[in-house]
Amino acid sequence: MAGPSTTTPNEFAVHDGVVYFPGSLGSGIYGLWRSDGTVAGTSWVADVKPSHMAEMNGRLFFRGYDEDNGGELWSSDGTTKETALLADLRPGYSSSYPSNLRPINGNLFFGAAVGDDNLNRSLVLSDGTAGGTYGIREGFQTVRSFTYLEGVQSVGPVTPLRGVILFQGRDYISGPELWRTDGSTEGTWMVKDIGSPRLGPGSPAPGNLVVVGERLLFSHDDDQHGRELWSSDGTEAGTWMVVDLLPGWASSIGNNRVAVGGDRLFFNAFDSVRGRELFRSDGTATGTTIFDLVPGPHSGVPQNLIATEDFVFFTADDMVNGRELWAVDIPFFRDGFEQGDTTSWSATVP
């Protein structure tokens, strides 16, 4: 957007084929904007600063900030008339700061400061109405990374979930750990206390939460093996480390992007013999294997993994061509490799 003073859009959300974003022309017209990709179809929607946007049930939900209410939960159908505050979780000028909004099965899950203490955040559920927006459990510092695991028995009244939500919750006792909720207070608890809390941002935390098959795969550091691949069915007894790719306290897995291709997880990890390379896993130790892009101790360092129906794309440096775009043909790779034909790795080509 051009003008005497502009704000660069730094967050985008798609609703009903239209892109929404925060912006300003520097002339007092500041807030939520929309665009269909044309100049004529780009316009101001409402005088509220949006962030943490998510689409659910035909509406856009977001943290909206204005001078009267602070940062609270707003909703919009894309028009000025139907854009309004949905729930003032901390009435008055104080802000609840809703964050990490995630729609799952017709319900919106997020973290917010519901009580008087801004540092005491709650897990909040919303069905998209003011009356259906409420705190489930308080006592968190952060709540994020919501992932739906179907088929797990719930204990609370939110039966339409047909499963549970697994998420990263950081409380004041155990630090950031894997939690679960079925949308009820009694159905919300920590799955397993894996890592020891530490002061500051260095505490080990579950990361890269993705569902593969009927289980959740994620990375974590248990203070003994470093950050490695873990698996969970949503219960304490059913949560364990899959494999220690770099034995000892050092970590094989970082916080790089992972991708689910078919029924396998693709990720970048480091071992002391072959460097940082591409791995794939079905969630078992024997089903976790490496593709050595650069044979020997040198590293291909695959990054920016993203999957389509048939391919996993990533960038890597084979020390010959520089960093280029690579792809794994998922059907060919799976059929050949799992029959014991390791030459089928050649289906991964730059």
C-alpha positions as CSV (number, residue, x, y, z in Angstrom):
1,M,0.0,0.0,0.0
2,A,1.3,3.4,-0.9
3,G,0.9,6.7,1.0
4,P,2.7,9.2,3.2
5,S,3.1,6.6,6.0
6,T,2.5,2.9,5.4
7,T,2.4,-0.2,7.5
8,T,3.7,-3.3,5.7
9,P,1.2,-6.2,6.1
10,N,3.0,-8.9,8.2
11,E,0.2,-11.5,8.6
12,F,-2.3,-12.9,6.2
13,A,-5.4,-15.1,6.4
14,V,-7.7,-16.5,3.7
15,H,-11.4,-16.4,4.2
16,D,-13.9,-17.2,1.4
17,G,-11.3,-16.7,-1.3
18,V,-10.3,-13.3,0.0
19,V,-7.0,-12.3,1.8
20,Y,-7.2,-10.4,5.1
21,F,-4.4,-8.5,6.6
22,P,-3.5,-5.6,9.0
23,G,-2.6,-2.3,7.3
24,S,-2.5,1.5,7.4
25,L,-2.5,4.3,4.9
26,G,-1.2,6.7,7.5
27,S,-4.3,8.8,7.2
28,G,-6.2,7.4,10.2
29,I,-7.6,4.5,8.2
30,Y,-5.9,1.8,10.1
31,G,-7.0,-1.8,10.9
32,L,-8.3,-4.8,9.1
33,W,-8.1,-4.8,5.3
34,R,-9.2,-7.3,2.6
35,S,-8.1,-8.0,-1.0
36,D,-9.2,-10.2,-3.8
37,G,-5.9,-9.5,-5.6
38,T,-7.0,-6.4,-7.5
39,V,-6.6,-2.7,-6.7
40,A,-10.4,-2.3,-6.9
41,G,-11.0,-5.2,-4.7
42,T,-8.6,-4.1,-1.9
43,S,-10.3,-2.1,0.8
44,W,-10.5,-1.3,4.5
45,V,-12.9,-3.4,6.6
46,A,-12.7,-2.2,10.2
47,D,-10.9,0.1,12.6
48,V,-9.3,-2.6,14.7
49,K,-5.7,-4.0,14.6
50,P,-5.9,-7.8,13.7
51,S,-3.4,-10.5,14.5
52,H,-3.5,-14.3,15.2
53,M,-6.2,-14.7,12.5
54,A,-8.0,-18.0,11.7
55,E,-11.0,-19.0,9.6
56,M,-13.8,-21.2,11.1
57,N,-17.4,-21.9,10.2
58,G,-17.5,-19.3,7.5
59,R,-16.1,-16.5,9.6
60,L,-12.7,-14.9,10.4
61,F,-11.6,-14.9,14.0
62,F,-8.7,-12.9,15.3
63,R,-7.2,-10.9,18.1
64,G,-8.4,-7.4,17.6
65,Y,-6.9,-4.4,19.4
66,D,-8.7,-1.1,19.9
67,E,-8.4,1.6,22.5
68,D,-11.7,0.8,24.3
69,N,-11.2,-3.0,24.8
70,G,-7.5,-3.7,24.4
71,G,-6.6,-6.9,22.7
72,E,-9.6,-9.3,22.6
73,L,-11.3,-11.9,20.5
74,W,-13.1,-10.5,17.4
75,S,-15.1,-12.0,14.5
76,S,-15.9,-10.9,11.0
77,D,-17.7,-12.1,7.9
78,G,-15.5,-9.8,5.8
79,T,-17.8,-6.8,5.9
80,T,-17.6,-3.7,8.1
81,K,-21.1,-4.2,9.5
82,E,-20.4,-7.8,10.6
83,T,-17.0,-7.2,12.1
84,A,-17.2,-6.8,15.9
85,L,-15.9,-7.8,19.3
86,L,-16.9,-11.4,20.1
87,A,-15.8,-11.9,23.7
88,D,-14.2,-9.4,26.1
89,L,-12.4,-12.0,28.2
90,R,-10.8,-9.2,30.4
91,P,-13.4,-6.4,30.5
92,G,-12.2,-2.9,30.3
93,Y,-9.0,-1.6,28.9
94,S,-7.0,-4.7,30.1
95,S,-6.2,-7.2,27.3
96,S,-6.6,-11.0,27.3
97,Y,-4.4,-11.2,24.2
98,P,-5.8,-14.3,22.5
99,S,-3.0,-16.1,20.7
100,N,-2.3,-19.2,18.6
101,L,-5.9,-19.6,17.4
102,R,-6.6,-23.0,16.0
103,P,-10.0,-24.2,14.6
104,I,-10.6,-27.9,15.2
105,N,-13.9,-29.7,14.4
106,G,-16.0,-26.5,14.6
107,N,-14.4,-25.3,17.8
108,L,-11.7,-22.6,18.2
109,F,-8.9,-23.3,20.7
110,F,-6.4,-20.7,21.9
111,G,-4.6,-19.2,24.8
112,A,-5.7,-16.0,26.6
113,A,-5.3,-14.2,29.9
114,V,-8.8,-14.7,31.3
115,G,-8.2,-13.7,34.9
116,D,-6.8,-10.6,36.6
117,D,-3.2,-11.7,36.1
118,N,-1.9,-11.0,32.6
119,L,0.8,-13.7,33.1
120,N,-1.7,-16.4,34.1
121,R,-3.0,-17.6,30.8
122,S,-5.9,-20.0,30.2
123,L,-6.7,-22.6,27.6
124,V,-9.9,-21.2,26.0
125,L,-12.5,-22.8,23.8
126,S,-15.0,-21.0,21.5
127,D,-17.8,-22.3,19.3
128,G,-17.9,-18.9,17.6
129,T,-20.5,-17.3,19.8
130,A,-20.0,-15.0,22.9
131,G,-21.8,-17.4,25.2
132,G,-19.8,-20.4,23.8
133,T,-16.5,-18.8,24.6
134,Y,-15.0,-19.7,27.9
135,G,-11.8,-20.7,29.7
136,I,-11.2,-24.5,30.2
137,R,-8.1,-24.4,32.4
138,E,-5.9,-21.7,33.8
139,G,-2.4,-21.7,35.2
140,F,-0.4,-21.6,31.9
141,Q,2.4,-19.3,30.8
142,T,1.9,-20.3,27.1
143,V,-0.5,-22.5,25.2
144,R,0.3,-23.3,21.6
145,S,0.7,-26.0,18.8
146,F,-2.8,-27.5,18.9
147,T,-3.0,-30.9,17.1
148,Y,-6.1,-33.1,16.7
149,L,-5.7,-36.8,17.4
150,E,-8.8,-38.7,16.4
151,G,-10.1,-41.9,18.0
152,V,-8.9,-41.2,21.5
153,Q,-11.6,-41.6,24.2
154,S,-12.7,-38.3,25.7
155,V,-14.0,-37.8,29.2
156,G,-15.8,-34.5,29.0
157,P,-19.0,-33.2,27.3
158,V,-17.4,-32.1,24.0
159,T,-18.2,-35.4,22.2
160,P,-18.2,-34.0,18.7
161,L,-14.4,-33.9,18.9
162,R,-14.3,-37.7,18.6
163,G,-10.8,-37.5,20.0
164,V,-8.6,-35.2,21.9
165,I,-6.5,-32.1,21.2
166,L,-2.8,-32.4,22.0
167,F,-0.9,-29.2,22.6
168,Q,2.2,-27.6,24.1
169,G,1.3,-26.1,27.4
170,R,3.8,-24.4,29.7
171,D,2.7,-24.2,33.4
172,Y,4.6,-22.8,36.4
173,I,5.6,-26.3,37.7
174,S,6.7,-28.6,34.9
175,G,7.6,-26.1,32.2
176,P,6.5,-26.7,28.6
177,E,5.2,-30.2,28.1
178,L,2.7,-32.2,26.1
179,W,-0.9,-31.7,27.2
180,R,-4.3,-33.0,26.1
181,T,-7.8,-31.7,26.2
182,D,-11.2,-32.9,25.1
183,G,-12.7,-29.4,25.6
184,S,-13.6,-29.9,29.2
185,T,-11.8,-28.9,32.4
186,E,-11.9,-32.5,33.7
187,G,-10.6,-33.8,30.4
188,T,-7.5,-31.5,30.4
189,W,-4.2,-32.7,31.8
190,M,-0.5,-33.0,31.1
191,V,0.2,-36.2,29.2
192,K,3.7,-36.8,30.4
193,D,6.4,-34.8,32.3
194,I,9.3,-35.4,29.9
195,G,11.9,-32.6,30.4
196,S,13.0,-30.7,33.5
197,P,12.0,-27.0,33.6
198,R,14.8,-24.4,33.3
199,L,14.9,-20.7,33.9
200,G,14.4,-18.5,30.8
201,P,13.6,-19.6,27.2
202,G,16.0,-22.7,27.3
203,S,13.5,-25.1,28.8
204,P,13.0,-28.2,26.6
205,A,9.6,-28.2,25.0
206,P,7.6,-30.5,22.7
207,G,8.0,-29.3,19.1
208,N,7.0,-30.2,15.5
209,L,3.6,-31.8,16.6
210,V,2.2,-33.8,13.7
211,V,-0.2,-36.7,13.4
212,V,1.0,-39.8,11.5
213,G,-1.4,-42.6,11.3
214,E,-3.1,-42.9,14.7
215,R,-0.3,-41.4,16.8
216,L,1.3,-38.0,17.4
217,L,4.9,-37.6,16.5
218,F,6.9,-34.8,18.0
219,S,10.4,-33.8,19.1
220,H,11.4,-33.4,22.8
221,D,14.4,-33.4,25.1
222,D,14.2,-35.6,28.2
223,D,17.5,-34.3,29.7
224,Q,19.3,-37.6,28.9
225,H,19.1,-38.0,25.2
226,G,18.8,-34.5,23.8
227,R,16.1,-33.5,21.4
228,E,14.9,-36.7,19.6
229,L,11.8,-38.1,18.0
230,W,8.9,-39.1,20.3
231,S,5.5,-40.7,19.8
232,S,2.3,-40.5,21.8
233,D,-1.3,-41.9,21.7
234,G,-2.4,-39.2,24.1
235,T,-1.7,-41.3,27.3
236,E,1.3,-41.3,29.6
237,A,1.9,-45.0,29.2
238,G,1.6,-44.6,25.4
239,T,4.2,-41.8,25.1
240,W,7.8,-42.8,24.5
241,M,11.0,-41.8,22.6
242,V,11.0,-43.5,19.2
243,V,14.8,-43.6,18.6
244,D,17.9,-41.9,19.8
245,L,19.5,-40.9,16.5
246,L,22.5,-39.2,18.2
247,P,23.2,-41.2,21.3
248,G,24.0,-39.3,24.5
249,W,22.9,-35.9,25.7
250,A,23.3,-34.1,22.4
251,S,20.3,-33.4,20.1
252,S,19.8,-34.9,16.6
253,I,16.7,-32.9,15.8
254,G,16.3,-29.1,15.7
255,N,13.2,-26.9,15.2
256,N,13.3,-27.1,11.4
257,R,10.1,-27.7,9.5
258,V,8.8,-31.2,9.1
259,A,6.5,-32.7,6.5
260,V,4.0,-35.6,6.5
261,G,4.1,-37.5,3.2
262,G,1.7,-40.4,2.9
263,D,1.9,-42.3,6.2
264,R,5.5,-41.2,7.0
265,L,7.2,-38.2,8.7
266,F,10.0,-36.6,6.8
267,F,12.5,-34.5,8.9
268,N,16.0,-33.3,9.1
269,A,18.3,-34.8,11.8
270,F,22.0,-35.2,12.6
271,D,24.0,-38.3,13.4
272,S,27.7,-38.4,14.1
273,V,28.6,-40.6,11.1
274,R,26.6,-39.1,8.2
275,G,26.0,-35.5,9.3
276,R,22.6,-33.7,9.0
277,E,20.5,-35.4,6.4
278,L,16.9,-36.3,5.5
279,F,15.2,-38.9,7.6
280,R,11.8,-40.6,7.4
281,S,9.8,-42.4,10.1
282,D,6.6,-44.4,10.5
283,G,6.8,-43.8,14.3
284,T,8.9,-46.9,15.1
285,A,12.6,-47.3,15.6
286,T,13.0,-49.9,12.8
287,G,10.9,-47.7,10.5
288,T,13.1,-44.7,11.0
289,T,15.6,-44.5,8.1
290,I,18.1,-42.0,6.6
291,F,18.6,-40.8,3.0
292,D,22.3,-39.7,2.9
293,L,22.2,-36.8,0.4
294,V,25.9,-36.3,0.8
295,P,27.5,-39.7,1.6
296,G,30.0,-39.7,4.4
297,P,30.2,-37.2,7.3
298,H,29.3,-34.1,5.2
299,S,25.8,-32.8,5.4
300,G,23.1,-32.1,2.8
301,V,21.1,-30.1,5.4
302,P,17.6,-30.5,4.0
303,Q,15.4,-27.5,4.9
304,N,12.0,-26.0,4.2
305,L,10.2,-29.4,3.9
306,I,6.6,-29.3,2.5
307,A,4.5,-32.1,1.2
308,T,1.9,-32.6,-1.6
309,E,-0.1,-35.7,-2.2
310,D,2.7,-37.4,-4.2
311,F,5.9,-35.5,-3.3
312,V,7.9,-34.1,-0.4
313,F,9.8,-31.0,-1.5
314,F,12.8,-29.5,0.2
315,T,16.0,-27.6,-0.4
316,A,19.4,-29.2,0.1
317,D,23.1,-28.8,-0.8
318,D,24.8,-31.9,-2.2
319,M,28.1,-30.1,-2.4
320,V,28.1,-30.2,-6.2
321,N,25.1,-28.1,-7.3
322,G,24.8,-25.8,-4.3
323,R,21.5,-25.4,-2.5
324,E,18.7,-26.4,-4.9
325,L,15.1,-27.7,-4.9
326,W,14.8,-31.5,-4.3
327,A,11.8,-33.8,-4.2
328,V,10.9,-37.3,-2.9
329,D,8.4,-39.2,-5.0
330,I,6.3,-40.7,-2.1
331,P,4.6,-43.7,-3.8
332,F,7.8,-44.8,-5.6
333,F,9.9,-44.3,-2.5
334,R,7.6,-46.2,-0.3
335,D,7.0,-49.2,-2.6
336,G,10.6,-49.7,-3.4
337,F,12.2,-49.0,-0.1
338,E,9.8,-51.0,2.1
339,Q,10.4,-54.1,-0.1
340,G,14.0,-53.9,0.8
341,D,15.2,-52.2,-2.4
342,T,17.4,-49.4,-1.1
343,T,18.2,-48.3,-4.6
344,S,14.7,-46.8,-4.7
345,W,16.2,-43.9,-2.8
346,S,17.3,-42.8,-6.2
347,A,13.6,-41.6,-6.6
348,T,14.8,-38.6,-4.7
349,V,16.4,-36.4,-7.3
350,P,17.4,-32.8,-7.5
